[in-house]
Amino acid sequence: MSTDETLHLTCETAKTEDCPFDSQGSHHTSVNGFSDSKAEAETAEAGRVVALAESLMKRMPVENGGLVDQKLWSAEKIKIYHEAEELRSTTFGLQLLDVISTSYLRSSEGSVNGKRGHAHAQKVGSSIRSLIQEAAILEDQLDMVEDEDEKRALEEDVTGKILLACWRGVCSEIEPILTKVARLIVTDTRVGRDGRKQRIRLLRDVGDAFKHATNDGHGESRGCHLRRIVVDAEENVSKYKLLLASRAASHTKHREQSGTSSTEDLPGAMIGEIEDENGSPS
C-alpha cells in the first residue's frame, strides 16, 4: 500500500462505512441518533486503524522466530523514504511527515499507552477556540481598515489563524490513529515476543525514514508561503503589527532627519502603536 493510500485511510476519519473488522460481527443499535453516529464513527475508525496496521505489518519482513530479512527490509525502507518524499511535495507535507515520524518514533520507544489523550484533547480544543476568537477579532479590525497594505497584512493574519486552527484539528485526528496503529503492531499476539520486539525496531526505522524526509525537505519552495503563514501564526507573528512598526520606524527616521517630532502626519493606527509603546503621545 502506498503512502497516499495510507494517509487516505488515516485522514478520512469522518466517513462511516461499515467496518469489516468488527470482532463481534453484529450491529449495535443505540437509543438516539447521536449515539448511533458516534458508534458508527468509532467503528469506522477502528477499521481504518486495523487496515493501516495490517498494511504496515505486511511490509515488515519478520519471519518465524523473530528473524528479519534484512535485504527485503533495506529495499522496503528505500520505498518508504521515496513515498515520504512524494508526501513532502504536497502543501502541508512537511508538517504531516513531522507528525507521522514523531508518532511512530514515540511509539517505538514505548509511549503507546495513550494516557495523555483526554488532557491533550482538551488543550487542543482550547487552543483551536482561542485561534477562532482571535481570527474573529482580526476580521472585525479588517472591516474598519481602508489602507490596502494594511488590509492585505490583516488578511494574512486572519488566514494564518484559521489555517493553524484547521491544522491543529487535523493533528488531533491523526495522532490518536497513529498511536493506535503502533499499539496494534507492537502488541500483535500472532507473532511471538521476539517478533514483536523486531516490529518495534522496524517501526522505529519507519519513523526515521519519515524524519529524514522531513529534514531533507526544509527550504523547499512548494507550499512555502502557506507554511510560513501557519508558522507565523503559531509564533504569534502579526504581519499587520510588523507593517505598522515598519512605518513608524520610517517616520521616526524621517522626523529625526528633518528635526521634527510631530506625529500629525502619521496614520491613527500608527499613533496608537507609538502611544502604547511610549506610554504617552509623541
N, C-alpha and C positions, 0 to 999 in steps of 0.2 A: 504494500500500500504506500502511495506517495505521500510526501509531506502535505500537499494540498488536500488530499483525501483525509489525512489525519486531522488537519486543522478544521476541515469541514465537519468531521464528527465531533471535534472538541468544542467548536464555537456555536454550532446550531442547537443550543440547549433549549430554545423556545419551542421547537417542534414537539408534537405529542403523538407521533405514530406509535402503534403497538410495539412493545419490546419483545423480541424472541427469546430473551434470556430470563424470563420470569420463572424463577425456580419453583413456584407453586403451580404454574400453569393455569391460573384461574384469574377471573376478572373481579376486582373488588368494587362494589358499588357503595358510594358514600351517601350520607344523609342529604347534603346540599351540593349545589353545583360547584361552589368554590373548592370544597374538599375533593370533588371529582377531578377538577382541573389540576389541583396541586398534586394529587396522586398520580395522574397521568403524566405530568411533567417530570416527577421524580422517577417514574418507571422508565420514561424515555431516556432520561439522563443516565440511569443505571445501565441501560442497554448500550449507550454510547461509550460509557466507561469500559464495559466489558469488551466491546468491539475494538476500541483503541488499545486496550491492554493485550488482547489476543494478537492484534496486528504487530505490536512491538515484540511480543514474545516469540512469534514466528520468525522474526528477523534475528533473534538471538540464538546462535548455533550451540546450545548447551546440550551435550549428549548425556546418556545414562551414566550415572556415577559422578556427575558434575564436571565432566571434561568439556572444554570449549575448543571448537575447531577454529584455531587462530587464523588460518588462511581465509576461511569464509568470513570470519568476523572483521578482519582487516579490510576486505573488499566491501563489506556492508557498511563499515564506518565511513569509507570514502563516499558511498552512495548517500548516506545520511548527511554528510557535510555538504555535498552538492545540492541536495534538496533544501538544506538550510540556506544556502546561498540564493536559491530561487525565491524563497520566502523573504529573504532580506531585501530583495529588489522591489517589494511592494511598499506602499506609502508608510505604514507603521510596522514594517517587517522587523526593523531593529528592535523595537520595543517588544514585539511578540517573541523574538528569539531570546531576549533577555528574560522574559517571564518563563519560557519553556526551560531554558538552561538552568535558571535558578531553582525552579520547582523540582527538576529531576536530580540536580546535584544535592539539594537539601534532602530529598527523599532517599538518595543513595547513602546518605550519611546517617540515616536512621530516623529522620524527622518526618514520619509518615502517619503520626497518630492524629493529626488534625485538631488538637486540643485548643488551638488559638482561634478556631473557626468563628464562634459566636461573637467574641470581643472584637475580632478583626472585622467581621461583617458590620458591626455597629460603627466602628471607626470609619470604615469606608463609606457607609451610608451618610454619616455626619459630614464627612468631607465633601461628598457629592452635593448635599443640600446647601452647604456653605458656598460652593462654587456657583450653583444656580442662583443663589441670592446675590452674590457679587456680580454675576452677569446681568441680572435684572437692574441693579443699581447703575451699572455702566450704560445699559441701554437707555435708562431714563436720562442720564447725563448726555448721551449721544443725541437725544431728541432736542436738547437745548443748545447744541453747538452748531455754529454756522460755518466756521472756518473749515475748508476742505481737508487740509492736512490734519487738523485735529479730529475730524470725522474719521479719516482713514486709520489714525492711530487708535481711536476708541473702538472702531470696528474690529481691529486686530486683537485688542484686549478682550473684547466680548467673545470673539471666535476662540481665543485661547482658553478662556474659562469653560466654554461649552465643550470643546474638544477634550479638555482634561477631565471633565466630569464624565463624558462618554467613555474615555479610555479607562478610567478607574472602575467604571461599571463593567466593562468588558473583562478587565483583570479579575474582578470579583467573581465572575462566572468561570473563567478559565482555570484559575489557580486551584480551586477545590477539585475540579475534574482531574487535573494532572496529578494531584496528591492521591486521589482515589485510584487512578491508573497505576501509579507507582506502588501503592499498597498491594494491589492485586498481583503485580508482577513479582514482588519480593516475598509474598506470603502464599503463593500458589502451592498447594499441597500435592499437586500432580507430579511434582518433582521432589527429590529428596533434599535434605538440608544442604548438602554440598552444591546442588543445583541452584538452590535459592541464593546461596552466597555468591555464586558466579553471576547470577542475574543482577544482584546488587552492583557488582563490579561493572557489568556491561551497561547497566542503567547510568552509572557514573560516566562511562565512555560516551553515551548518547548526550548527556548533559554537557560534557566537554566539547563535543562536536558543535553543538548549538552555540556554546560560549565562544569558541574560536571563530565561528562565522560572524558572531556579533562584533568581536574585537576587530576582525578583518574588514568590517563594513563601515567603521567610523570614518567620517569625512566624505562619504558618498553623497552625490548631489541629489539623487532621485528622492523626492518627497522631503527634501531638506527643509524647505520653507515651512511646511506644516509641522515637522518635528520641532523646528526652532520655536514656533508659536506655542506648542504644547510645553516645551521646556521652559520658556519664559513664564508661562502661566504657573508652572509648578514652582518656579523660583521667585514668584511674585514680582516679576519684572514688568512694569507698565510702559508700553510704547507712548501712551499719552503723557505720562509724567516725564518721561525722557525727553519728549518733544518740548514740553513747557520748560524744562530745565535748560535745554539747549538754547531755546530762545532767550530765556532770562540771562544766561551767561553771555550770549551775543550782545544783548542790550547793555549789560553791565560793562562789557569791554568797550562798547561804543561810548557810553557815558564817561568812562574813565579817560578815553582819548579826547572827548570833546569838553571835558572839565565840568560836566553837569551830573547831578544825582537825581534828577526828576524821573518819576515813573509815569508821567502823564501820557506818554506815547505808548505805554505797554498795554496789551490786552488785559481785560479784567481778570481772566483766569490766571495769568502770569503774576499779576499784582498780588492775588490771593496766595499764590505759592510763595512769593517773596515774603509776605507778611507772616505766613505760617512759620517760615524758617527763621526770620529775624525777630519775631515777636511784636513788631510794630511796622507801620508803613515806612517805605524808604523815603 
